[in-house]
Amino acid sequence: MPQHRSSAPPDGMPACRLLTGPDDSAFCKRVSEALALGYRLYGSPAAAFNGERVIVAQAVLWPGANDAAD
């Protein structure tokens, strides 16, 4: 259950975010923190190998943000 729920993301954060980084616990923590704030996962995660390590990406969207575009 999200800890914070309002019509806009907290602290002036954007409604749509793309979280990226190495596939490690720090990345997982950033995604978990976004979910705890009230963001929702948007789409599937992506992964690529940069020659040294796996880089992952996950989009998150603030609830209702896509309603404004319709």
SVG drawing of the C-alpha trace seen along z (x, -y; Angstrom):
<svg xmlns="http://www.w3.org/2000/svg" viewBox="-9 -21 42 29">
<polyline fill="none" stroke="black" stroke-width="0.4" points="0.0,0.0 1.5,-3.4 2.5,-5.7 1.6,-8.9 -1.3,-9.5 -2.3,-12.8 -3.2,-14.2 0.4,-15.2 3.8,-13.5 5.6,-14.8 8.4,-17.4 7.8,-18.5 8.8,-15.1 7.7,-14.4 4.5,-12.3 6.4,-10.0 9.9,-8.7 12.3,-6.3 14.5,-4.7 17.8,-3.3 21.0,-1.8 23.0,1.3 21.0,4.4 21.8,4.4 20.1,3.9 20.4,0.1 18.3,0.1 15.7,2.4 15.6,0.0 15.0,-3.0 12.1,-1.2 10.7,-0.1 10.9,-3.7 9.0,-5.0 6.3,-2.4 6.1,-3.3 5.6,-7.0 2.6,-6.0 4.0,-5.6 2.9,-2.5 4.9,-0.4 4.4,-1.3 5.1,1.2 7.7,4.0 11.3,3.6 14.1,3.4 17.6,4.8 20.8,4.4 24.4,5.4 26.9,2.5 29.9,4.7 30.6,4.7 27.3,5.3 23.6,5.5 21.8,2.1 18.1,2.1 15.2,-0.4 11.7,-0.6 9.2,-3.3 6.9,-4.4 3.8,-6.6 2.0,-8.7 -1.7,-7.5 -3.9,-9.6 -1.1,-11.2 -2.1,-9.4 -5.7,-10.5 -4.7,-14.1 -3.3,-13.3 -6.6,-11.6"/>
</svg>
